[in-house]
Amino acid sequence: VRERELFESLCDGIHQQLARIQAVARILAELDVYAAFAETASREDYVRPQLVDEPVLDLRLFKNRNFASSNLIIFATGIILLGTTQFIPQLLQVVMGYTATNAGLALAAGGLATAVSMPLVGRLTNRFPARYLIAAGLAMEALALYHLTSVNLQVSFGYVAWARVFQAVGIPFMFVPLTTAAYVGLRGDQTN
C-alpha cells in the first residue's frame, strides 16, 4: 500500500512538472545533435572553409543584359517546371489514387519528348536567331500551362501524359538558346 502511494505521489509530481521536463529534454536533445555535428565536422575537417581569391559566382556578370535576362527566364521556367513536376504526381497519387509507378509513367512521356526535341533544337540554333527559338519555347510553355488549367478529377492518364509532353517539348526551345545567349558579350575568362 505504501509503495502504491509513493508511486502515485511520484507520478503526480512528474505530471505537474511535465512541461518543464519536456522542455529540458528538448534542449538536451538539441545539444546532443549539435555535439554530434561538431564532432563530425571536427573529424571530417569541415571546421574551416577554404577561402579562394575568385568567387564561385561573379555577381558582376549580372550587369550583362544577356546574362541577367537569360538567367531570369531560366529561373522562372525552372520554378514552373519544378512546380508541375511536383504537382502532377501529387495530384495523381493523393487525389486520384494512382500508384507511384503510374504517376511516374505519366511524367515519363515528357522526359522522352524533351530528349527527342533537344537535338532538334540544337540544330535549329544554327539556323534561327535565339530570340525566335526562345519566343517559340515561351509560347509552347504558355499554351501547355494553359492546357493544364483544364485538369480536373475526371482527366485520363493519357490527358495528363500528353499535357506533360506539350510542356516538355517547349523546354529545350528555351534552355538551349538561353544558355547560348547568356554568354554573348562575356569575355572568355568570364565563361569558365
Secondary structure as UniProt FT lines:
FT   HELIX           2..16
FT   HELIX           18..43
FT   TURN            44..45
FT   HELIX           59..63
FT   HELIX           65..90
FT   HELIX           91..95
FT   HELIX           100..124
FT   TURN            125..127
FT   HELIX           130..148
FT   TURN            149..150
FT   TURN            153..154
FT   HELIX           157..182
FT   TURN            183..185
FT   HELIX           188..190
//
